[in-house]
Amino acid sequence: MTDKVFGVEVQKEFDVLEKKWDERVFVKFYLAARTSGLLAQISDRDFKTLVVLATYMDKDGNCYPSQKEIAKALGCDMRTAGRRIRSLLKFWFKGEKIVNSVKIRNKNQQFKNTRYTILPVTNLQIFSKDGENNPSSEPEDTFASRQDLSNPSSEPEDTFASRQSCPTNKNQCFNKNQNNNKEVVFNLNNKTFSEKESEIMRTLTIEKVTDLKKQELKNIIKKYNNTVLNDSLKVTVKDLKAGKVKTDSIRYLSGVCKNMFAEYSKKQQQEIKGKEKRVENARLLKKSYENLELDDEKVQELLNRNFGKEIIKQI
């Protein structure tokens, strides 16, 4: 048995009613990912990125997903996806890189897209039901294949009812259940929401969110103060009503908070610099008054008139 880590299996099935072939594609996960030492060496982040690329690859290990597609699959923005891809490209296993990337140019020598090649050291490959490599070899050691070994050579009963209830093999059944459970949805009345999370969801008229969006909302609240949050929320609501929001409202709120925070920080820095300048001017003026030999009471009166008590305290 070959030491595979992943397999991307392609299965075809003829739909008698629709009179057409249906194609199913899914990733198989092999125990060799653990026994080969790959899981021990690769980071969680790089491994997740590798899995995403594996779902796009062809029989030669090549894939051409855009950065936007990768970002969507990872559940992050495009800048973060770029960092994750660069991190994966730097990872070596058993003295070899596991992924290469090449910029593809069009006829005008302009960059068109990027080709990622998942190298043989990972043992990732495409499988086809009609012709797997070495079909006479031992059964594949997958989690799904271990669930029912009582009659490995038997074929599932080919009935209309069985097609509706489950795909045609154990691996597909397992994959279907995994896909159904990969996202958890939280309703607004869920008790795990904090008071601020519930307030924002009600304001944005959001009735339910996935676990990823719930975490994104939690991070927004943790990162920004109430002033930034409340002002950003007002802007987001206004833009929602005006039809300007093209993404989901939580992602949009995150962007508004980022811009608002940068604007407030810049304004704060300007105020600090302005204050420092006024303090310095007050010091110079005080010195000039003293050179005129004015009494202390008169100097204090003139300084208060021009700068105020807050500035005078700092000179």
KEKE-3310 file (N, C-alpha, C; in steps of 0.2 Angstrom, whole numbers, plus 5000, padded with zeros to 4 digits):
npx = (5004:5003:5011:5000:4994:4984:4969:4961:4947:4938:4921:4910:4893:4878:4863:4848:4835:4838:4846:4860:4877:4883:4895:4906:4917:4929:4939:4950:4956:4971:4979:4992:4996:4998:5007:5018:5024:5021:5011:5016:5026:5021:5013:4997:4990:4997:4994:4980:4979:4986:4977:4966:4972:4974:4961:4959:4967:4974:4977:4990:4995:4994:4986:4975:4969:4962:4968:4957:4948:4955:4955:4942:4939:4947:4941:4945:4952:4959:4972:4977:4976:4986:4997:4997:4998:5011:5018:5016:5023:5036:5038:5046:5047:5054:5066:5062:5053:5035:5026:5026:5026:5021:5021:5009:5010:5000:4997:5002:5012:5008:5005:4994:4988:4992:5001:5000:5009:5008:5019:5027:5032:5023:5014:5001:4988:4977:4962:4953:4938:4936:4949:4961:4977:4986:4975:4974:4980:4981:4966:4962:4969:4959:4949:4935:4935:4937:4926:4916:4920:4915:4911:4920:4920:4908:4895:4885:4867:4859:4847:4833:4829:4840:4849:4844:4845:4858:4875:4885:4896:4905:4915:4910:4898:4903:4910:4899:4892:4902:4903:4890:4891:4900:4898:4892:4877:4871:4857:4850:4844:4852:4861:4874:4879:4886:4881:4884:4887:4874:4867:4873:4870:4856:4855:4860:4851:4852:4848:4854:4870:4885:4897:4910:4907:4902:4913:4921:4914:4915:4929:4930:4923:4931:4943:4941:4936:4922:4918:4923:4916:4902:4901:4905:4896:4884:4888:4888:4875:4869:4874:4870:4856:4857:4860:4874:4882:4890:4896:4894:4886:4893:4907:4908:4906:4918:4927:4924:4926:4940:4944:4939:4945:4958:4957:4953:4964:4974:4969:4970:4984:4987:4981:4989:5001:4998:4995:5008:5015:5009:5012:5025:5026:5020:5030:5040:5034:5032:5045:5049:5041:5046:5058:5055:5053:5041:5029:5026:5012:5006:5012:5006:4993:4993:4997:4987:4977:4980:4983:4976:4972:4976:4986:4996:4999:5008:5020)
npy = (4994:5011:5025:5036:5053:5062:5060:5066:5062:5057:5054:5046:5046:5040:5048:5042:5047:5061:5059:5061:5062:5063:5071:5069:5076:5074:5075:5063:5058:5051:5040:5041:5054:5056:5046:5047:5058:5071:5079:5082:5091:5101:5117:5121:5131:5131:5118:5118:5127:5120:5109:5116:5120:5107:5103:5109:5104:5095:5080:5080:5087:5100:5116:5130:5141:5157:5171:5176:5166:5157:5164:5165:5151:5149:5157:5170:5187:5193:5198:5191:5178:5178:5180:5167:5158:5162:5158:5144:5140:5142:5131:5116:5098:5083:5087:5093:5105:5107:5113:5122:5138:5146:5160:5163:5169:5178:5180:5192:5194:5197:5195:5182:5172:5162:5147:5133:5120:5105:5095:5079:5074:5076:5066:5068:5065:5063:5053:5042:5034:5025:5021:5019:5020:5006:4995:4983:4983:4983:4987:5004:5013:5022:5032:5031:5018:5010:5009:4999:4983:4971:4966:4969:4968:4969:4977:4992:4992:4996:5006:5017:5023:5021:5030:5042:5043:5042:5044:5034:5027:5022:5032:5043:5045:5048:5060:5068:5069:5076:5088:5093:5096:5106:5119:5129:5136:5151:5157:5173:5173:5165:5160:5161:5173:5189:5204:5215:5209:5205:5217:5223:5214:5215:5229:5229:5221:5207:5190:5177:5169:5161:5151:5156:5169:5173:5173:5182:5194:5194:5197:5209:5217:5215:5221:5235:5251:5257:5270:5270:5258:5262:5273:5268:5258:5266:5272:5260:5256:5267:5266:5253:5256:5264:5256:5253:5243:5229:5218:5205:5212:5211:5209:5221:5231:5228:5233:5247:5250:5249:5259:5270:5269:5272:5285:5291:5289:5296:5309:5311:5310:5322:5331:5329:5333:5347:5351:5350:5359:5371:5371:5373:5386:5393:5392:5399:5412:5415:5416:5427:5437:5436:5441:5454:5459:5457:5455:5440:5437:5445:5439:5426:5429:5434:5423:5413:5420:5418:5405:5396:5385:5372:5370:5379:5372:5362:5369)
npz = (5000:4995:5003:5006:5009:5006:4996:4981:4976:4961:4956:4945:4941:4933:4930:4929:4927:4924:4913:4912:4916:4933:4942:4956:4968:4980:4995:5002:5017:5023:5035:5034:5035:5048:5052:5044:5049:5045:5050:5062:5060:5051:5053:5060:5053:5040:5036:5035:5024:5014:5013:5007:4994:4989:4986:4974:4965:4950:4941:4940:4950:4949:4952:4950:4958:4962:4972:4978:4978:4986:4998:5001:5004:5015:5024:5026:5024:5008:5009:5021:5016:5006:5014:5021:5010:5006:5018:5017:5006:5010:5018:5022:5019:5024:5019:5007:4997:4999:4991:4976:4967:4952:4942:4929:4913:4900:4882:4880:4888:4901:4918:4922:4930:4945:4946:4956:4962:4969:4977:4974:4987:4996:4993:4988:4977:4963:4961:4951:4949:4939:4936:4946:4953:4952:4954:4959:4972:4990:5000:5002:5016:5024:5035:5033:5027:5037:5044:5040:5037:5035:5023:5011:4997:4992:4982:4984:4985:4970:4970:4967:4979:4988:4981:4984:4998:5001:4995:4984:4990:5005:5008:5002:5009:5022:5019:5015:5027:5035:5028:5030:5043:5045:5047:5061:5066:5074:5082:5085:5098:5105:5120:5121:5116:5119:5128:5120:5108:5104:5104:5093:5082:5082:5079:5066:5060:5060:5061:5062:5063:5057:5065:5062:5058:5070:5078:5072:5074:5088:5089:5083:5093:5104:5099:5097:5104:5113:5108:5095:5090:5091:5083:5071:5069:5067:5055:5047:5047:5041:5028:5024:5023:5012:5002:5000:5005:5000:5004:5017:5032:5044:5041:5033:5044:5051:5042:5042:5056:5056:5048:5054:5067:5063:5058:5070:5078:5071:5072:5086:5088:5081:5089:5101:5097:5094:5106:5113:5106:5110:5123:5123:5117:5127:5137:5131:5131:5144:5148:5142:5148:5160:5158:5156:5168:5175:5188:5197:5199:5188:5177:5178:5176:5163:5156:5158:5152:5139:5136:5145:5160:5159:5150:5156:5168:5163:5161)
capx = (5000:5007:5010:4997:4992:4977:4967:4956:4943:4932:4917:4904:4887:4873:4857:4843:4830:4840:4849:4866:4882:4885:4902:4907:4924:4930:4946:4951:4962:4974:4982:4999:4997:5001:5013:5024:5027:5019:5006:5020:5030:5018:5009:4990:4989:5000:4991:4974:4981:4988:4971:4962:4975:4972:4954:4959:4973:4972:4980:4997:4996:4993:4980:4975:4964:4964:4969:4950:4945:4958:4953:4935:4939:4950:4937:4949:4953:4964:4979:4979:4977:4992:5002:4996:5001:5018:5020:5016:5028:5042:5038:5049:5046:5059:5071:5060:5047:5029:5022:5029:5021:5024:5017:5008:5009:4996:5001:5005:5017:5006:5003:4987:4986:4997:5000:5003:5010:5009:5025:5027:5034:5016:5010:4994:4986:4970:4960:4947:4935:4937:4956:4965:4984:4987:4969:4974:4983:4977:4961:4965:4968:4955:4944:4929:4935:4937:4919:4913:4925:4912:4910:4923:4920:4901:4893:4879:4861:4858:4840:4832:4829:4847:4853:4842:4847:4866:4880:4886:4900:4906:4918:4905:4893:4907:4911:4893:4891:4906:4901:4884:4892:4906:4896:4887:4873:4869:4852:4850:4842:4857:4863:4882:4880:4887:4876:4886:4886:4867:4865:4876:4866:4849:4855:4861:4845:4855:4845:4858:4877:4889:4902:4915:4905:4901:4920:4923:4910:4918:4935:4929:4921:4938:4948:4939:4933:4915:4917:4924:4911:4896:4901:4906:4889:4880:4890:4886:4868:4867:4876:4865:4850:4858:4862:4881:4885:4891:4898:4890:4887:4899:4913:4908:4907:4925:4931:4922:4929:4947:4945:4937:4950:4964:4955:4953:4971:4977:4966:4973:4991:4987:4980:4995:5007:4996:4996:5015:5017:5006:5016:5032:5025:5019:5036:5044:5031:5033:5052:5049:5038:5051:5064:5052:5053:5034:5029:5023:5005:5005:5014:5002:4987:4994:4998:4980:4972:4982:4984:4972:4976:4978:4993:5000:5001:5013:5026)
capy = (5000:5017:5030:5042:5057:5064:5059:5069:5056:5059:5048:5048:5042:5041:5049:5039:5052:5067:5056:5064:5060:5068:5070:5070:5076:5075:5074:5058:5059:5045:5039:5042:5061:5056:5041:5050:5064:5077:5082:5084:5096:5107:5121:5121:5136:5129:5112:5120:5130:5114:5106:5120:5119:5100:5103:5112:5101:5090:5073:5081:5091:5107:5120:5137:5145:5164:5173:5178:5159:5154:5168:5163:5144:5149:5161:5176:5192:5192:5199:5186:5172:5179:5178:5160:5155:5163:5153:5137:5140:5141:5125:5110:5091:5078:5090:5096:5109:5103:5117:5127:5142:5149:5165:5162:5175:5178:5181:5199:5193:5200:5190:5180:5169:5158:5139:5130:5113:5101:5091:5072:5072:5075:5060:5070:5064:5063:5047:5041:5027:5021:5019:5021:5018:4999:4993:4976:4983:4982:4992:5010:5014:5028:5032:5028:5011:5006:5008:4993:4979:4965:4963:4974:4967:4969:4984:4994:4990:5001:5007:5024:5025:5022:5035:5048:5044:5042:5043:5027:5023:5024:5038:5049:5046:5051:5066:5072:5071:5081:5095:5096:5098:5110:5126:5129:5142:5153:5162:5179:5172:5160:5163:5162:5180:5194:5209:5219:5206:5205:5224:5224:5210:5218:5235:5227:5216:5200:5185:5172:5169:5155:5151:5160:5176:5175:5174:5188:5199:5194:5200:5217:5220:5215:5226:5242:5254:5259:5276:5268:5254:5265:5277:5264:5255:5271:5273:5254:5256:5272:5263:5248:5259:5267:5251:5253:5237:5224:5211:5204:5218:5211:5211:5228:5234:5227:5238:5254:5251:5249:5266:5275:5269:5275:5292:5294:5289:5302:5315:5311:5312:5329:5335:5329:5338:5353:5353:5350:5365:5376:5371:5376:5393:5396:5392:5405:5418:5416:5418:5434:5441:5437:5446:5461:5459:5458:5451:5433:5437:5447:5434:5421:5432:5434:5416:5410:5423:5416:5397:5392:5382:5365:5371:5382:5367:5358:5373)
capz = (5000:4995:5009:5004:5014:5004:4989:4979:4972:4957:4955:4941:4941:4928:4933:4924:4926:4920:4908:4912:4921:4938:4945:4963:4970:4988:4998:5006:5022:5025:5041:5033:5037:5055:5052:5040:5052:5042:5055:5068:5058:5048:5057:5059:5047:5034:5034:5032:5017:5010:5011:5002:4988:4987:4983:4967:4961:4945:4942:4940:4956:4948:4953:4948:4962:4963:4979:4981:4980:4992:5004:5003:5006:5021:5028:5028:5018:5003:5012:5025:5012:5003:5019:5022:5004:5007:5023:5015:5001:5013:5022:5019:5023:5022:5015:5001:4997:4997:4986:4972:4963:4946:4939:4922:4909:4894:4876:4880:4894:4907:4923:4921:4937:4948:4946:4962:4961:4976:4975:4976:4994:5000:4991:4986:4970:4961:4960:4947:4951:4933:4935:4951:4952:4955:4957:4963:4978:4996:5001:5005:5023:5026:5041:5031:5025:5043:5047:5038:5034:5035:5016:5007:4990:4989:4980:4987:4981:4966:4969:4967:4986:4990:4978:4987:5005:5003:4989:4982:4994:5012:5009:5001:5015:5028:5017:5015:5034:5037:5025:5033:5050:5046:5050:5066:5065:5080:5081:5089:5105:5108:5126:5121:5113:5124:5127:5115:5102:5103:5102:5086:5078:5082:5075:5059:5058:5059:5065:5064:5060:5058:5070:5060:5059:5077:5081:5069:5078:5095:5088:5082:5099:5108:5096:5096:5110:5112:5104:5088:5088:5091:5077:5065:5068:5064:5048:5043:5046:5036:5022:5023:5020:5006:4998:4998:5007:4995:5007:5023:5036:5049:5037:5032:5050:5053:5038:5044:5062:5055:5045:5060:5072:5060:5058:5077:5080:5067:5075:5093:5087:5079:5096:5105:5094:5095:5113:5114:5103:5114:5130:5121:5116:5134:5140:5128:5132:5151:5149:5139:5153:5166:5156:5156:5175:5177:5194:5196:5198:5182:5172:5178:5173:5156:5153:5159:5147:5132:5136:5149:5165:5157:5147:5161:5172:5160:5159)
cpx = (5004:5006:5007:4995:4985:4976:4961:4952:4938:4928:4911:4899:4881:4867:4852:4838:4832:4844:4856:4871:4883:4892:4903:4914:4924:4937:4945:4957:4964:4978:4990:5001:5000:5007:5019:5028:5025:5015:5011:5024:5027:5013:5001:4988:4991:4996:4984:4974:4982:4981:4966:4965:4974:4966:4953:4963:4970:4977:4988:5000:4996:4987:4981:4970:4967:4965:4962:4947:4948:4956:4946:4935:4942:4946:4941:4949:4959:4971:4981:4980:4983:4998:5002:4999:5009:5022:5021:5021:5035:5043:5041:5048:5051:5064:5069:5054:5041:5025:5026:5024:5025:5019:5016:5006:5004:5000:5004:5010:5015:5004:4996:4985:4993:4996:5003:5003:5012:5013:5024:5028:5028:5012:5002:4993:4979:4968:4954:4944:4936:4944:4960:4972:4984:4981:4969:4978:4978:4972:4965:4963:4965:4951:4938:4929:4935:4931:4915:4917:4922:4912:4913:4922:4913:4900:4886:4873:4860:4850:4839:4832:4836:4851:4850:4844:4854:4869:4882:4892:4901:4909:4914:4900:4897:4908:4905:4891:4895:4905:4895:4885:4898:4905:4891:4884:4870:4863:4853:4849:4847:4860:4871:4884:4881:4882:4878:4885:4878:4864:4867:4871:4859:4849:4856:4856:4848:4852:4849:4865:4880:4894:4908:4913:4904:4908:4923:4920:4913:4925:4935:4927:4927:4943:4947:4935:4926:4913:4918:4918:4904:4896:4901:4899:4884:4881:4887:4879:4865:4869:4872:4859:4851:4860:4869:4885:4885:4893:4893:4891:4892:4905:4914:4909:4914:4929:4930:4926:4937:4948:4944:4942:4957:4963:4955:4960:4975:4975:4969:4980:4992:4986:4985:5000:5005:4997:5003:5018:5015:5010:5022:5031:5024:5025:5040:5041:5032:5040:5053:5046:5042:5056:5062:5052:5046:5034:5025:5016:5003:5006:5009:4995:4987:4994:4991:4976:4974:4982:4979:4976:4979:4985:4998:5003:5007:5020:5030)
cpy = (5006:5021:5036:5046:5060:5061:5063:5065:5059:5053:5051:5043:5044:5042:5047:5044:5058:5065:5060:5061:5065:5066:5073:5071:5078:5073:5068:5059:5052:5046:5041:5049:5061:5052:5043:5056:5071:5082:5085:5090:5102:5110:5120:5125:5134:5122:5114:5123:5125:5110:5110:5120:5112:5099:5105:5108:5096:5084:5074:5085:5098:5110:5127:5142:5152:5165:5174:5171:5156:5157:5166:5156:5144:5153:5167:5181:5190:5193:5194:5179:5173:5177:5170:5156:5156:5158:5146:5135:5139:5135:5119:5104:5086:5081:5093:5100:5105:5106:5122:5132:5145:5154:5164:5168:5173:5179:5188:5200:5197:5194:5189:5177:5165:5151:5137:5123:5110:5095:5084:5070:5072:5069:5062:5068:5063:5055:5047:5034:5023:5018:5021:5018:5011:4997:4987:4977:4983:4988:4998:5011:5021:5027:5029:5021:5007:5005:5002:4988:4972:4962:4968:4974:4968:4976:4986:4993:4996:5002:5015:5027:5026:5028:5042:5049:5044:5041:5036:5023:5026:5031:5044:5050:5050:5058:5071:5074:5076:5088:5098:5099:5103:5117:5125:5136:5144:5158:5168:5178:5167:5164:5164:5169:5184:5199:5214:5216:5206:5212:5225:5221:5213:5225:5234:5222:5209:5195:5179:5172:5163:5156:5155:5167:5178:5176:5181:5194:5200:5198:5207:5220:5221:5220:5233:5245:5256:5265:5274:5263:5257:5269:5273:5260:5260:5272:5266:5254:5261:5269:5257:5250:5262:5262:5250:5247:5231:5217:5210:5210:5217:5212:5218:5233:5234:5232:5245:5255:5252:5256:5271:5275:5273:5283:5295:5294:5295:5308:5316:5313:5319:5333:5335:5333:5345:5356:5354:5357:5371:5377:5374:5383:5396:5397:5398:5412:5420:5418:5425:5439:5442:5441:5453:5463:5461:5454:5445:5433:5440:5442:5428:5423:5432:5427:5413:5413:5420:5408:5393:5388:5376:5365:5374:5377:5363:5362:5373)
cpz = (5000:5001:5007:5010:5013:4997:4987:4974:4968:4955:4950:4942:4936:4931:4927:4922:4922:4914:4907:4917:4926:4941:4952:4964:4977:4990:5003:5011:5024:5032:5040:5035:5044:5055:5049:5043:5050:5047:5061:5066:5055:5053:5055:5053:5041:5031:5032:5025:5012:5008:5006:4995:4985:4984:4976:4962:4955:4946:4942:4946:4955:4950:4952:4952:4962:4970:4982:4983:4986:4999:5006:5006:5013:5026:5031:5023:5014:5005:5016:5021:5008:5008:5021:5016:5005:5012:5021:5010:5004:5017:5018:5023:5020:5017:5008:5002:4996:4992:4982:4969:4957:4943:4931:4919:4903:4888:4876:4886:4900:4912:4923:4928:4939:4948:4952:4961:4968:4974:4978:4983:4998:4999:4990:4979:4969:4959:4956:4948:4945:4932:4940:4950:4956:4958:4960:4970:4984:4996:5004:5012:5025:5032:5039:5029:5031:5046:5046:5034:5033:5028:5011:4999:4987:4987:4983:4982:4977:4965:4970:4974:4989:4988:4982:4994:5006:4996:4989:4986:5001:5013:5007:5006:5021:5026:5017:5022:5037:5034:5028:5040:5051:5048:5055:5065:5072:5079:5086:5097:5109:5114:5126:5118:5119:5123:5121:5108:5099:5101:5095:5081:5077:5078:5068:5056:5056:5063:5067:5060:5061:5063:5068:5060:5066:5080:5078:5072:5085:5094:5087:5089:5104:5106:5097:5102:5108:5107:5096:5086:5087:5084:5071:5064:5065:5056:5044:5042:5041:5029:5019:5020:5014:5000:4996:5000:5003:4998:5013:5028:5042:5046:5035:5038:5052:5049:5040:5051:5061:5052:5050:5065:5069:5060:5065:5079:5077:5071:5082:5092:5085:5085:5100:5103:5095:5102:5115:5112:5107:5121:5128:5120:5123:5138:5138:5130:5140:5152:5147:5144:5159:5164:5156:5164:5178:5184:5193:5195:5191:5176:5172:5175:5166:5152:5153:5153:5140:5131:5140:5154:5164:5154:5152:5166:5170:5159:5166)
residu = (MET:THR:ASP:LYS:VAL:PHE:GLY:VAL:GLU:VAL:GLN:LYS:GLU:PHE:ASP:VAL:LEU:GLU:LYS:LYS:TRP:ASP:GLU:ARG:VAL:PHE:VAL:LYS:PHE:TYR:LEU:ALA:ALA:ARG:THR:SER:GLY:LEU:LEU:ALA:GLN:ILE:SER:ASP:ARG:ASP:PHE:LYS:THR:LEU:VAL:VAL:LEU:ALA:THR:TYR:MET:ASP:LYS:ASP:GLY:ASN:CYS:TYR:PRO:SER:GLN:LYS:GLU:ILE:ALA:LYS:ALA:LEU:GLY:CYS:ASP:MET:ARG:THR:ALA:GLY:ARG:ARG:ILE:ARG:SER:LEU:LEU:LYS:PHE:TRP:PHE:LYS:GLY:GLU:LYS:ILE:VAL:ASN:SER:VAL:LYS:ILE:ARG:ASN:LYS:ASN:GLN:GLN:PHE:LYS:ASN:THR:ARG:TYR:THR:ILE:LEU:PRO:VAL:THR:ASN:LEU:GLN:ILE:PHE:SER:LYS:ASP:GLY:GLU:ASN:ASN:PRO:SER:SER:GLU:PRO:GLU:ASP:THR:PHE:ALA:SER:ARG:GLN:ASP:LEU:SER:ASN:PRO:SER:SER:GLU:PRO:GLU:ASP:THR:PHE:ALA:SER:ARG:GLN:SER:CYS:PRO:THR:ASN:LYS:ASN:GLN:CYS:PHE:ASN:LYS:ASN:GLN:ASN:ASN:ASN:LYS:GLU:VAL:VAL:PHE:ASN:LEU:ASN:ASN:LYS:THR:PHE:SER:GLU:LYS:GLU:SER:GLU:ILE:MET:ARG:THR:LEU:THR:ILE:GLU:LYS:VAL:THR:ASP:LEU:LYS:LYS:GLN:GLU:LEU:LYS:ASN:ILE:ILE:LYS:LYS:TYR:ASN:ASN:THR:VAL:LEU:ASN:ASP:SER:LEU:LYS:VAL:THR:VAL:LYS:ASP:LEU:LYS:ALA:GLY:LYS:VAL:LYS:THR:ASP:SER:ILE:ARG:TYR:LEU:SER:GLY:VAL:CYS:LYS:ASN:MET:PHE:ALA:GLU:TYR:SER:LYS:LYS:GLN:GLN:GLN:GLU:ILE:LYS:GLY:LYS:GLU:LYS:ARG:VAL:GLU:ASN:ALA:ARG:LEU:LEU:LYS:LYS:SER:TYR:GLU:ASN:LEU:GLU:LEU:ASP:ASP:GLU:LYS:VAL:GLN:GLU:LEU:LEU:ASN:ARG:ASN:PHE:GLY:LYS:GLU:ILE:ILE:LYS:GLN:ILE)
# end
